[in-house]
Amino acid sequence: VRSTGQRPTEAQLRQVLGSLDSLSIRGEYRDGFDTGGLDNVILAGVTVYKKVAVLVHGWQGLSFDEGRYWCSDEVTKYPSANPTRDDFGQIPAMLSANGYDVYFAHYSTGPGYTFPIAFNANCLAGQMNNILSLPRVKTVTLIAHSMGGLVARMYVDRDNGANWRNVDQLITLGTPHLGIHY
């Protein structure tokens, strides 16, 4: 990035930094012009990580026109070529507009049968591993609705909470953490 003499806006900085794989800063020393800045400083190997959000739907909360998603369907990146009905309204668009890569997790649920929470948490774990293996992804924000909150909570808490290292934050919306009356 070349200097124009004007200070870049935060949005411009985010756009530039978000597209970098690494960052190097060099300073030069000019006799008589030293201002105590970045003289002879080289910062290399700094990775700029992406902001990633994974949306975990509730019971029957994510579908497409031809049927239901299943665990084996992996994740869908927002926006998708497949039109989906989801639990999240404008949240994906708002996250995307704020610089997040947004993914919809898929797990097995439907009116005929829904797999146990533990099965679906294992499904989410496989999908999270795929997302975390993408370039410049270190952690994610999990946003979950209803039953998806139970699935996401079981994912982060399994193995004595080992998966918390992959999650910046877990946000649950309308999740029955204390169960439901049925």
Secondary structure, 3 states (H helix, E strand, C coil): CCCCCCCCCHHHHHHHHHCCCCEEEECCCCCCCCCCCCCCCEEEEECCCCEEEEEECCCCCCEECCEECCHHHCCEECCCCCCEECCCCCHHHHHHHCCEEEEEECCCCCCCCCCCHHHHHHHHHHHHHHHHCCCCCCCEEEEEECHHHHHHHHHHHHHHHHHHHHEEEEEEECCCCCCCCC
